[in-house]
Amino acid sequence: MKDGRKMIYLDHSATTPVHPRVREAMAPYFGDSYGNPSSLHRLGQRAHRAVEDSRKQVAEILGCHAGEIVFTSCGSESDNLAIRGVAFANKSRGRHIITSSVEHHAVLYTGEQLEQHFGFEVTYLAVDRDGRVNPDDVAGAIRPDTILISVMYANNEVGTIQPLREIGTIARAHDIPFHTDAVQAAAYLDLNVDELQVDLLSLSGHKFYAPKGVGILYVRRGTRLLPMLTGGGQEQNRRAGTHNVPYIAGIAKALQIVAEEKEAEGRRLSLLRDQLAGRLFAAIPEARLTGPQDARLPGHLSFTLEGLEAEGILMGLDLAGICASSGSACTSGASEPSHVLRAMDVPLSRCYGALRFTLGYQNTMQDVERVIATLPPLIRRLKEAGGHQ
């Protein structure tokens, strides 16, 4: 910043900076090791080894076989491949899918398209005021023609962690494939697929310090999946396209880093978040937490304000050198209120005043102090000016 203060980044649920160790792991594949992994010569085989070593590294963290890992371009592609791939591969068995009303749009819009154009039926489960799915509702929605259940691991807007193990137990008892969008969970929560009882799991590199443009889909052995991209037969014919070798090396290194550090980092970020929440709510009595106090992502704080619009607040914070958001970056600028907040029965008058602070490994207590010193007086000024700036 021009005044010499550092920019404070509190929007890690939108994207994360690439970790220096990740950049280091990627560097060789931008330079001398530039071969195509499908080529038989030594440069190609060097790249092939990098991809397969990365696959093994990811599989070790997820507690699965290397052959169950599919590299994709992003979390949205992973979600699309999981849902469409299972739906089309199993449509002779049934056309009913169960998901929740608070999913990322990569899941919701895929479900809507399957309904509108391909004759599927989707049940969108309601959530409680904390944004949590009731496993009993999942069990109650199952029909003889249900072929897939998809419930996210942790919510991007409000940080709510879903009861995956309980839902997975229900899905397994009925022999129904269970998918989870774990994009927000990777940096902080356990990813062991057997413990979670999931059959498909989506990840996106840029949510845990890898670059944008690379993702992962875990597909349990025996899960029927129709590929959405066809061509060269890469990824055991589950996802065609030349491998993005440097980014695959980067996402594997990033996942290794967060797996090694998530316990200590989770504790540190939870303390910072609780300090931020406690002092902000004391200074701004009208603020209301969204999502649960306990079963939420570490480092994730979301709340609403009555009679204020988030856009003016975020612009004021940005001028002060603080980057935050009002919710999902994928729907920023949308005129409609958040579908997540509406599903949680948050009053409409508060939905437009939703703020989200999400912390990461570079954030410190000094950053928290800056926000506490900046936000309450900013809100007072906006209220005095009429609220809608």
Contacts in CASP RR format, 6 or more apart in sequence:
PFRMAT RR
TARGET T0000
AUTHOR 0000-0000-0000
METHOD contacts of the structure
MODEL  1
MKDGRKMIYLDHSATTPVHPRVREAMAPYFGDSYGNPSSLHRLGQRAHRA
VEDSRKQVAEILGCHAGEIVFTSCGSESDNLAIRGVAFANKSRGRHIITS
SVEHHAVLYTGEQLEQHFGFEVTYLAVDRDGRVNPDDVAGAIRPDTILIS
VMYANNEVGTIQPLREIGTIARAHDIPFHTDAVQAAAYLDLNVDELQVDL
LSLSGHKFYAPKGVGILYVRRGTRLLPMLTGGGQEQNRRAGTHNVPYIAG
IAKALQIVAEEKEAEGRRLSLLRDQLAGRLFAAIPEARLTGPQDARLPGH
LSFTLEGLEAEGILMGLDLAGICASSGSACTSGASEPSHVLRAMDVPLSR
CYGALRFTLGYQNTMQDVERVIATLPPLIRRLKEAGGHQ
1 7 0 8 1.000
1 321 0 8 1.000
5 321 0 8 1.000
5 370 0 8 1.000
7 321 0 8 1.000
7 322 0 8 1.000
7 323 0 8 1.000
8 321 0 8 1.000
8 322 0 8 1.000
8 323 0 8 1.000
8 363 0 8 1.000
8 367 0 8 1.000
8 370 0 8 1.000
8 371 0 8 1.000
9 17 0 8 1.000
9 323 0 8 1.000
9 360 0 8 1.000
9 362 0 8 1.000
9 363 0 8 1.000
10 322 0 8 1.000
10 323 0 8 1.000
10 324 0 8 1.000
10 357 0 8 1.000
10 358 0 8 1.000
10 359 0 8 1.000
10 363 0 8 1.000
10 367 0 8 1.000
10 371 0 8 1.000
11 323 0 8 1.000
11 324 0 8 1.000
11 325 0 8 1.000
11 329 0 8 1.000
11 356 0 8 1.000
11 358 0 8 1.000
12 207 0 8 1.000
12 299 0 8 1.000
12 358 0 8 1.000
12 359 0 8 1.000
12 360 0 8 1.000
13 156 0 8 1.000
13 157 0 8 1.000
13 159 0 8 1.000
13 184 0 8 1.000
13 207 0 8 1.000
13 300 0 8 1.000
13 325 0 8 1.000
13 327 0 8 1.000
13 329 0 8 1.000
13 356 0 8 1.000
13 358 0 8 1.000
14 325 0 8 1.000
14 328 0 8 1.000
14 329 0 8 1.000
14 358 0 8 1.000
15 206 0 8 1.000
15 207 0 8 1.000
15 212 0 8 1.000
15 329 0 8 1.000
16 187 0 8 1.000
16 206 0 8 1.000
16 207 0 8 1.000
16 208 0 8 1.000
16 209 0 8 1.000
16 360 0 8 1.000
17 209 0 8 1.000
17 362 0 8 1.000
18 209 0 8 1.000
18 210 0 8 1.000
18 211 0 8 1.000
19 209 0 8 1.000
19 210 0 8 1.000
19 253 0 8 1.000
19 254 0 8 1.000
19 257 0 8 1.000
19 361 0 8 1.000
21 253 0 8 1.000
21 257 0 8 1.000
22 209 0 8 1.000
22 210 0 8 1.000
22 211 0 8 1.000
22 250 0 8 1.000
22 253 0 8 1.000
22 254 0 8 1.000
22 257 0 8 1.000
25 249 0 8 1.000
25 250 0 8 1.000
25 252 0 8 1.000
25 253 0 8 1.000
26 211 0 8 1.000
26 246 0 8 1.000
26 247 0 8 1.000
26 249 0 8 1.000
26 250 0 8 1.000
26 253 0 8 1.000
27 246 0 8 1.000
28 249 0 8 1.000
29 47 0 8 1.000
29 50 0 8 1.000
29 245 0 8 1.000
29 246 0 8 1.000
29 249 0 8 1.000
30 246 0 8 1.000
33 43 0 8 1.000
33 46 0 8 1.000
33 47 0 8 1.000
33 50 0 8 1.000
33 245 0 8 1.000
34 43 0 8 1.000
34 47 0 8 1.000
35 43 0 8 1.000
35 44 0 8 1.000
35 46 0 8 1.000
35 47 0 8 1.000
35 245 0 8 1.000
36 44 0 8 1.000
36 47 0 8 1.000
36 242 0 8 1.000
36 243 0 8 1.000
37 44 0 8 1.000
37 47 0 8 1.000
37 48 0 8 1.000
37 50 0 8 1.000
37 51 0 8 1.000
37 242 0 8 1.000
37 243 0 8 1.000
37 245 0 8 1.000
38 44 0 8 1.000
38 48 0 8 1.000
38 232 0 8 1.000
38 234 0 8 1.000
38 242 0 8 1.000
38 243 0 8 1.000
39 45 0 8 1.000
39 47 0 8 1.000
47 243 0 8 1.000
47 245 0 8 1.000
50 245 0 8 1.000
50 248 0 8 1.000
50 249 0 8 1.000
51 71 0 8 1.000
51 243 0 8 1.000
51 245 0 8 1.000
51 248 0 8 1.000
51 249 0 8 1.000
52 66 0 8 1.000
53 252 0 8 1.000
54 71 0 8 1.000
54 248 0 8 1.000
54 249 0 8 1.000
54 250 0 8 1.000
54 251 0 8 1.000
54 252 0 8 1.000
55 66 0 8 1.000
55 67 0 8 1.000
55 69 0 8 1.000
55 71 0 8 1.000
55 252 0 8 1.000
56 66 0 8 1.000
57 252 0 8 1.000
57 253 0 8 1.000
57 255 0 8 1.000
57 256 0 8 1.000
58 66 0 8 1.000
58 69 0 8 1.000
58 216 0 8 1.000
58 251 0 8 1.000
58 252 0 8 1.000
58 255 0 8 1.000
59 65 0 8 1.000
59 66 0 8 1.000
59 67 0 8 1.000
59 68 0 8 1.000
59 69 0 8 1.000
61 191 0 8 1.000
61 255 0 8 1.000
61 256 0 8 1.000
61 259 0 8 1.000
62 69 0 8 1.000
62 191 0 8 1.000
62 192 0 8 1.000
62 193 0 8 1.000
62 201 0 8 1.000
62 218 0 8 1.000
63 192 0 8 1.000
63 193 0 8 1.000
63 194 0 8 1.000
64 193 0 8 1.000
64 194 0 8 1.000
64 218 0 8 1.000
64 220 0 8 1.000
65 221 0 8 1.000
67 221 0 8 1.000
67 236 0 8 1.000
68 218 0 8 1.000
68 219 0 8 1.000
68 220 0 8 1.000
68 221 0 8 1.000
69 216 0 8 1.000
69 217 0 8 1.000
69 218 0 8 1.000
70 78 0 8 1.000
70 81 0 8 1.000
70 216 0 8 1.000
70 217 0 8 1.000
70 218 0 8 1.000
70 219 0 8 1.000
70 235 0 8 1.000
70 236 0 8 1.000
70 238 0 8 1.000
70 239 0 8 1.000
71 214 0 8 1.000
71 215 0 8 1.000
71 216 0 8 1.000
71 235 0 8 1.000
71 239 0 8 1.000
71 243 0 8 1.000
71 244 0 8 1.000
71 248 0 8 1.000
71 251 0 8 1.000
72 78 0 8 1.000
72 81 0 8 1.000
72 214 0 8 1.000
72 215 0 8 1.000
72 216 0 8 1.000
72 217 0 8 1.000
72 239 0 8 1.000
73 213 0 8 1.000
73 214 0 8 1.000
73 215 0 8 1.000
73 244 0 8 1.000
74 204 0 8 1.000
74 205 0 8 1.000
74 206 0 8 1.000
74 212 0 8 1.000
74 213 0 8 1.000
74 214 0 8 1.000
74 215 0 8 1.000
75 106 0 8 1.000
75 181 0 8 1.000
75 183 0 8 1.000
75 202 0 8 1.000
75 203 0 8 1.000
75 204 0 8 1.000
75 205 0 8 1.000
75 215 0 8 1.000
76 104 0 8 1.000
76 106 0 8 1.000
76 204 0 8 1.000
77 215 0 8 1.000
77 217 0 8 1.000
77 228 0 8 1.000
78 202 0 8 1.000
78 203 0 8 1.000
78 204 0 8 1.000
78 215 0 8 1.000
78 216 0 8 1.000
78 217 0 8 1.000
79 104 0 8 1.000
79 106 0 8 1.000
79 107 0 8 1.000
79 110 0 8 1.000
79 150 0 8 1.000
79 179 0 8 1.000
79 181 0 8 1.000
79 202 0 8 1.000
80 106 0 8 1.000
80 110 0 8 1.000
80 228 0 8 1.000
81 217 0 8 1.000
81 225 0 8 1.000
81 227 0 8 1.000
81 228 0 8 1.000
81 238 0 8 1.000
81 239 0 8 1.000
82 150 0 8 1.000
82 179 0 8 1.000
82 200 0 8 1.000
82 202 0 8 1.000
82 217 0 8 1.000
82 219 0 8 1.000
82 225 0 8 1.000
83 97 0 8 1.000
83 107 0 8 1.000
83 110 0 8 1.000
83 111 0 8 1.000
83 114 0 8 1.000
83 148 0 8 1.000
83 150 0 8 1.000
83 179 0 8 1.000
84 110 0 8 1.000
84 114 0 8 1.000
84 226 0 8 1.000
84 228 0 8 1.000
85 225 0 8 1.000
85 226 0 8 1.000
85 227 0 8 1.000
85 228 0 8 1.000
86 147 0 8 1.000
86 148 0 8 1.000
86 177 0 8 1.000
86 179 0 8 1.000
86 200 0 8 1.000
86 223 0 8 1.000
86 224 0 8 1.000
86 225 0 8 1.000
87 95 0 8 1.000
87 97 0 8 1.000
87 114 0 8 1.000
87 118 0 8 1.000
87 120 0 8 1.000
87 147 0 8 1.000
87 148 0 8 1.000
88 118 0 8 1.000
88 226 0 8 1.000
89 224 0 8 1.000
89 225 0 8 1.000
89 226 0 8 1.000
90 147 0 8 1.000
90 148 0 8 1.000
90 177 0 8 1.000
90 224 0 8 1.000
91 118 0 8 1.000
91 120 0 8 1.000
91 147 0 8 1.000
93 145 0 8 1.000
93 147 0 8 1.000
94 145 0 8 1.000
94 146 0 8 1.000
94 147 0 8 1.000
95 119 0 8 1.000
95 120 0 8 1.000
95 121 0 8 1.000
95 145 0 8 1.000
95 147 0 8 1.000
96 120 0 8 1.000
96 121 0 8 1.000
96 122 0 8 1.000
96 123 0 8 1.000
96 143 0 8 1.000
96 145 0 8 1.000
96 146 0 8 1.000
96 147 0 8 1.000
97 111 0 8 1.000
97 114 0 8 1.000
97 120 0 8 1.000
97 121 0 8 1.000
97 122 0 8 1.000
97 123 0 8 1.000
97 146 0 8 1.000
97 147 0 8 1.000
97 148 0 8 1.000
97 149 0 8 1.000
97 150 0 8 1.000
98 122 0 8 1.000
98 123 0 8 1.000
98 125 0 8 1.000
98 138 0 8 1.000
98 141 0 8 1.000
98 142 0 8 1.000
98 146 0 8 1.000
98 148 0 8 1.000
98 149 0 8 1.000
98 150 0 8 1.000
99 107 0 8 1.000
99 108 0 8 1.000
99 111 0 8 1.000
99 122 0 8 1.000
99 123 0 8 1.000
99 124 0 8 1.000
99 125 0 8 1.000
99 149 0 8 1.000
99 150 0 8 1.000
99 151 0 8 1.000
100 124 0 8 1.000
100 125 0 8 1.000
100 127 0 8 1.000
100 133 0 8 1.000
100 151 0 8 1.000
100 152 0 8 1.000
100 162 0 8 1.000
101 124 0 8 1.000
101 125 0 8 1.000
101 126 0 8 1.000
101 127 0 8 1.000
101 339 0 8 1.000
101 343 0 8 1.000
102 127 0 8 1.000
102 131 0 8 1.000
102 133 0 8 1.000
102 152 0 8 1.000
102 155 0 8 1.000
102 157 0 8 1.000
102 160 0 8 1.000
102 339 0 8 1.000
102 340 0 8 1.000
102 343 0 8 1.000
102 344 0 8 1.000
103 150 0 8 1.000
103 151 0 8 1.000
103 152 0 8 1.000
103 181 0 8 1.000
104 152 0 8 1.000
104 156 0 8 1.000
104 181 0 8 1.000
104 183 0 8 1.000
104 328 0 8 1.000
104 330 0 8 1.000
105 328 0 8 1.000
105 330 0 8 1.000
105 331 0 8 1.000
106 181 0 8 1.000
107 150 0 8 1.000
107 152 0 8 1.000
107 181 0 8 1.000
108 124 0 8 1.000
108 339 0 8 1.000
111 120 0 8 1.000
111 122 0 8 1.000
112 122 0 8 1.000
114 120 0 8 1.000
114 122 0 8 1.000
115 121 0 8 1.000
115 122 0 8 1.000
123 141 0 8 1.000
125 133 0 8 1.000
125 134 0 8 1.000
125 137 0 8 1.000
125 138 0 8 1.000
125 141 0 8 1.000
125 151 0 8 1.000
126 137 0 8 1.000
126 343 0 8 1.000
127 133 0 8 1.000
127 134 0 8 1.000
127 160 0 8 1.000
127 343 0 8 1.000
127 344 0 8 1.000
128 134 0 8 1.000
128 344 0 8 1.000
129 291 0 8 1.000
129 344 0 8 1.000
129 345 0 8 1.000
130 158 0 8 1.000
130 160 0 8 1.000
130 291 0 8 1.000
130 292 0 8 1.000
130 295 0 8 1.000
130 344 0 8 1.000
131 155 0 8 1.000
131 158 0 8 1.000
131 160 0 8 1.000
131 291 0 8 1.000
131 292 0 8 1.000
131 340 0 8 1.000
131 343 0 8 1.000
131 344 0 8 1.000
132 160 0 8 1.000
132 162 0 8 1.000
132 163 0 8 1.000
132 292 0 8 1.000
132 295 0 8 1.000
133 151 0 8 1.000
133 162 0 8 1.000
133 163 0 8 1.000
133 167 0 8 1.000
135 163 0 8 1.000
135 166 0 8 1.000
135 167 0 8 1.000
135 170 0 8 1.000
138 149 0 8 1.000
138 151 0 8 1.000
138 167 0 8 1.000
138 170 0 8 1.000
138 171 0 8 1.000
139 170 0 8 1.000
142 149 0 8 1.000
142 170 0 8 1.000
142 174 0 8 1.000
142 176 0 8 1.000
146 174 0 8 1.000
146 176 0 8 1.000
147 176 0 8 1.000
147 177 0 8 1.000
148 176 0 8 1.000
148 177 0 8 1.000
148 178 0 8 1.000
148 179 0 8 1.000
149 167 0 8 1.000
149 168 0 8 1.000
149 170 0 8 1.000
149 171 0 8 1.000
149 176 0 8 1.000
149 177 0 8 1.000
149 178 0 8 1.000
149 179 0 8 1.000
150 178 0 8 1.000
150 179 0 8 1.000
150 180 0 8 1.000
150 181 0 8 1.000
151 162 0 8 1.000
151 164 0 8 1.000
151 167 0 8 1.000
151 178 0 8 1.000
151 180 0 8 1.000
152 162 0 8 1.000
152 180 0 8 1.000
152 181 0 8 1.000
152 182 0 8 1.000
152 183 0 8 1.000
152 184 0 8 1.000
153 161 0 8 1.000
153 162 0 8 1.000
153 164 0 8 1.000
153 180 0 8 1.000
153 181 0 8 1.000
153 182 0 8 1.000
153 184 0 8 1.000
153 185 0 8 1.000
153 189 0 8 1.000
153 196 0 8 1.000
153 201 0 8 1.000
154 160 0 8 1.000
154 161 0 8 1.000
154 162 0 8 1.000
154 182 0 8 1.000
154 184 0 8 1.000
154 185 0 8 1.000
154 188 0 8 1.000
154 189 0 8 1.000
154 296 0 8 1.000
154 297 0 8 1.000
155 162 0 8 1.000
155 184 0 8 1.000
155 340 0 8 1.000
156 183 0 8 1.000
156 184 0 8 1.000
156 327 0 8 1.000
156 328 0 8 1.000
157 290 0 8 1.000
157 302 0 8 1.000
157 327 0 8 1.000
157 328 0 8 1.000
157 338 0 8 1.000
157 340 0 8 1.000
157 341 0 8 1.000
157 354 0 8 1.000
157 356 0 8 1.000
158 290 0 8 1.000
158 291 0 8 1.000
158 296 0 8 1.000
158 300 0 8 1.000
158 302 0 8 1.000
158 340 0 8 1.000
158 341 0 8 1.000
158 344 0 8 1.000
159 184 0 8 1.000
159 291 0 8 1.000
159 296 0 8 1.000
159 297 0 8 1.000
159 300 0 8 1.000
159 302 0 8 1.000
160 291 0 8 1.000
160 292 0 8 1.000
160 295 0 8 1.000
160 296 0 8 1.000
161 185 0 8 1.000
161 189 0 8 1.000
161 295 0 8 1.000
161 296 0 8 1.000
161 297 0 8 1.000
162 180 0 8 1.000
164 180 0 8 1.000
164 196 0 8 1.000
164 197 0 8 1.000
164 198 0 8 1.000
165 195 0 8 1.000
165 196 0 8 1.000
165 197 0 8 1.000
167 178 0 8 1.000
167 197 0 8 1.000
168 178 0 8 1.000
168 196 0 8 1.000
168 197 0 8 1.000
168 198 0 8 1.000
169 197 0 8 1.000
171 177 0 8 1.000
171 178 0 8 1.000
171 197 0 8 1.000
171 199 0 8 1.000
172 178 0 8 1.000
172 197 0 8 1.000
177 199 0 8 1.000
177 200 0 8 1.000
177 220 0 8 1.000
177 223 0 8 1.000
178 197 0 8 1.000
178 198 0 8 1.000
178 199 0 8 1.000
178 200 0 8 1.000
179 198 0 8 1.000
179 199 0 8 1.000
179 200 0 8 1.000
179 201 0 8 1.000
179 202 0 8 1.000
180 196 0 8 1.000
180 198 0 8 1.000
180 200 0 8 1.000
180 201 0 8 1.000
180 202 0 8 1.000
181 202 0 8 1.000
182 189 0 8 1.000
182 191 0 8 1.000
182 201 0 8 1.000
182 202 0 8 1.000
182 203 0 8 1.000
183 202 0 8 1.000
183 203 0 8 1.000
183 204 0 8 1.000
183 207 0 8 1.000
184 207 0 8 1.000
184 297 0 8 1.000
185 191 0 8 1.000
185 297 0 8 1.000
186 203 0 8 1.000
186 204 0 8 1.000
186 205 0 8 1.000
186 207 0 8 1.000
186 208 0 8 1.000
186 255 0 8 1.000
186 258 0 8 1.000
187 207 0 8 1.000
187 208 0 8 1.000
187 209 0 8 1.000
187 258 0 8 1.000
187 262 0 8 1.000
187 265 0 8 1.000
188 258 0 8 1.000
188 262 0 8 1.000
188 265 0 8 1.000
188 266 0 8 1.000
188 269 0 8 1.000
188 297 0 8 1.000
188 298 0 8 1.000
189 262 0 8 1.000
189 297 0 8 1.000
190 196 0 8 1.000
191 201 0 8 1.000
191 259 0 8 1.000
193 201 0 8 1.000
193 218 0 8 1.000
193 220 0 8 1.000
198 218 0 8 1.000
198 220 0 8 1.000
199 219 0 8 1.000
199 220 0 8 1.000
199 223 0 8 1.000
200 217 0 8 1.000
200 218 0 8 1.000
200 219 0 8 1.000
200 220 0 8 1.000
200 223 0 8 1.000
201 216 0 8 1.000
201 217 0 8 1.000
201 218 0 8 1.000
202 215 0 8 1.000
202 216 0 8 1.000
202 217 0 8 1.000
202 218 0 8 1.000
203 215 0 8 1.000
203 216 0 8 1.000
203 217 0 8 1.000
203 218 0 8 1.000
203 251 0 8 1.000
203 255 0 8 1.000
204 214 0 8 1.000
204 215 0 8 1.000
204 216 0 8 1.000
205 211 0 8 1.000
205 212 0 8 1.000
205 213 0 8 1.000
205 214 0 8 1.000
205 215 0 8 1.000
205 216 0 8 1.000
205 251 0 8 1.000
205 254 0 8 1.000
206 212 0 8 1.000
206 213 0 8 1.000
206 214 0 8 1.000
208 254 0 8 1.000
208 255 0 8 1.000
208 258 0 8 1.000
209 254 0 8 1.000
209 257 0 8 1.000
209 258 0 8 1.000
209 361 0 8 1.000
210 247 0 8 1.000
210 250 0 8 1.000
210 251 0 8 1.000
210 253 0 8 1.000
210 254 0 8 1.000
210 255 0 8 1.000
211 247 0 8 1.000
211 250 0 8 1.000
211 251 0 8 1.000
213 244 0 8 1.000
213 247 0 8 1.000
214 244 0 8 1.000
214 247 0 8 1.000
214 248 0 8 1.000
214 250 0 8 1.000
214 251 0 8 1.000
215 251 0 8 1.000
216 251 0 8 1.000
216 255 0 8 1.000
217 239 0 8 1.000
219 225 0 8 1.000
219 238 0 8 1.000
225 238 0 8 1.000
227 237 0 8 1.000
227 238 0 8 1.000
227 239 0 8 1.000
227 240 0 8 1.000
228 239 0 8 1.000
229 239 0 8 1.000
229 240 0 8 1.000
229 241 0 8 1.000
230 240 0 8 1.000
231 240 0 8 1.000
231 241 0 8 1.000
232 240 0 8 1.000
232 241 0 8 1.000
233 240 0 8 1.000
233 241 0 8 1.000
234 240 0 8 1.000
234 241 0 8 1.000
234 242 0 8 1.000
234 243 0 8 1.000
258 265 0 8 1.000
261 361 0 8 1.000
265 298 0 8 1.000
265 360 0 8 1.000
265 361 0 8 1.000
266 298 0 8 1.000
266 299 0 8 1.000
267 298 0 8 1.000
269 298 0 8 1.000
269 299 0 8 1.000
269 359 0 8 1.000
269 360 0 8 1.000
269 363 0 8 1.000
270 298 0 8 1.000
270 299 0 8 1.000
272 299 0 8 1.000
272 359 0 8 1.000
272 363 0 8 1.000
272 364 0 8 1.000
272 365 0 8 1.000
272 367 0 8 1.000
272 368 0 8 1.000
273 298 0 8 1.000
273 299 0 8 1.000
273 300 0 8 1.000
273 301 0 8 1.000
273 357 0 8 1.000
273 359 0 8 1.000
275 365 0 8 1.000
275 368 0 8 1.000
276 301 0 8 1.000
276 357 0 8 1.000
276 359 0 8 1.000
276 368 0 8 1.000
276 371 0 8 1.000
276 372 0 8 1.000
277 289 0 8 1.000
277 301 0 8 1.000
277 303 0 8 1.000
279 368 0 8 1.000
279 372 0 8 1.000
280 287 0 8 1.000
280 301 0 8 1.000
280 303 0 8 1.000
280 371 0 8 1.000
280 372 0 8 1.000
280 375 0 8 1.000
280 376 0 8 1.000
281 287 0 8 1.000
281 289 0 8 1.000
281 303 0 8 1.000
283 372 0 8 1.000
283 375 0 8 1.000
283 376 0 8 1.000
284 305 0 8 1.000
284 375 0 8 1.000
284 376 0 8 1.000
284 379 0 8 1.000
286 305 0 8 1.000
286 306 0 8 1.000
287 303 0 8 1.000
287 304 0 8 1.000
287 305 0 8 1.000
288 303 0 8 1.000
288 304 0 8 1.000
288 305 0 8 1.000
288 350 0 8 1.000
289 301 0 8 1.000
289 302 0 8 1.000
289 303 0 8 1.000
290 302 0 8 1.000
290 303 0 8 1.000
290 304 0 8 1.000
290 341 0 8 1.000
290 344 0 8 1.000
290 346 0 8 1.000
290 354 0 8 1.000
291 302 0 8 1.000
291 344 0 8 1.000
297 358 0 8 1.000
299 357 0 8 1.000
299 358 0 8 1.000
299 359 0 8 1.000
299 360 0 8 1.000
300 356 0 8 1.000
300 357 0 8 1.000
300 358 0 8 1.000
300 359 0 8 1.000
301 356 0 8 1.000
301 357 0 8 1.000
301 358 0 8 1.000
301 359 0 8 1.000
302 327 0 8 1.000
302 354 0 8 1.000
302 355 0 8 1.000
302 356 0 8 1.000
302 357 0 8 1.000
303 354 0 8 1.000
303 355 0 8 1.000
304 341 0 8 1.000
304 346 0 8 1.000
304 350 0 8 1.000
304 351 0 8 1.000
304 353 0 8 1.000
304 354 0 8 1.000
304 355 0 8 1.000
305 313 0 8 1.000
305 350 0 8 1.000
305 353 0 8 1.000
305 354 0 8 1.000
305 355 0 8 1.000
305 379 0 8 1.000
306 349 0 8 1.000
306 350 0 8 1.000
306 353 0 8 1.000
307 349 0 8 1.000
307 350 0 8 1.000
307 352 0 8 1.000
307 353 0 8 1.000
307 387 0 8 1.000
308 352 0 8 1.000
308 353 0 8 1.000
308 379 0 8 1.000
308 382 0 8 1.000
308 383 0 8 1.000
308 387 0 8 1.000
308 388 0 8 1.000
309 352 0 8 1.000
309 353 0 8 1.000
309 387 0 8 1.000
309 388 0 8 1.000
309 389 0 8 1.000
310 326 0 8 1.000
310 352 0 8 1.000
310 353 0 8 1.000
310 354 0 8 1.000
310 355 0 8 1.000
311 326 0 8 1.000
311 333 0 8 1.000
311 389 0 8 1.000
312 382 0 8 1.000
312 389 0 8 1.000
313 353 0 8 1.000
313 355 0 8 1.000
313 375 0 8 1.000
313 378 0 8 1.000
313 379 0 8 1.000
313 382 0 8 1.000
314 324 0 8 1.000
314 325 0 8 1.000
314 326 0 8 1.000
314 355 0 8 1.000
315 389 0 8 1.000
316 378 0 8 1.000
317 323 0 8 1.000
317 324 0 8 1.000
317 374 0 8 1.000
317 375 0 8 1.000
317 378 0 8 1.000
320 370 0 8 1.000
320 374 0 8 1.000
320 378 0 8 1.000
322 370 0 8 1.000
322 371 0 8 1.000
322 374 0 8 1.000
324 355 0 8 1.000
324 356 0 8 1.000
324 357 0 8 1.000
325 332 0 8 1.000
325 355 0 8 1.000
325 356 0 8 1.000
325 358 0 8 1.000
326 332 0 8 1.000
326 338 0 8 1.000
326 353 0 8 1.000
326 354 0 8 1.000
326 355 0 8 1.000
326 356 0 8 1.000
327 338 0 8 1.000
327 354 0 8 1.000
327 356 0 8 1.000
328 338 0 8 1.000
328 340 0 8 1.000
331 338 0 8 1.000
337 348 0 8 1.000
337 351 0 8 1.000
337 352 0 8 1.000
338 351 0 8 1.000
338 354 0 8 1.000
341 350 0 8 1.000
341 351 0 8 1.000
341 354 0 8 1.000
342 348 0 8 1.000
342 351 0 8 1.000
346 354 0 8 1.000
357 371 0 8 1.000
359 367 0 8 1.000
382 389 0 8 1.000
END
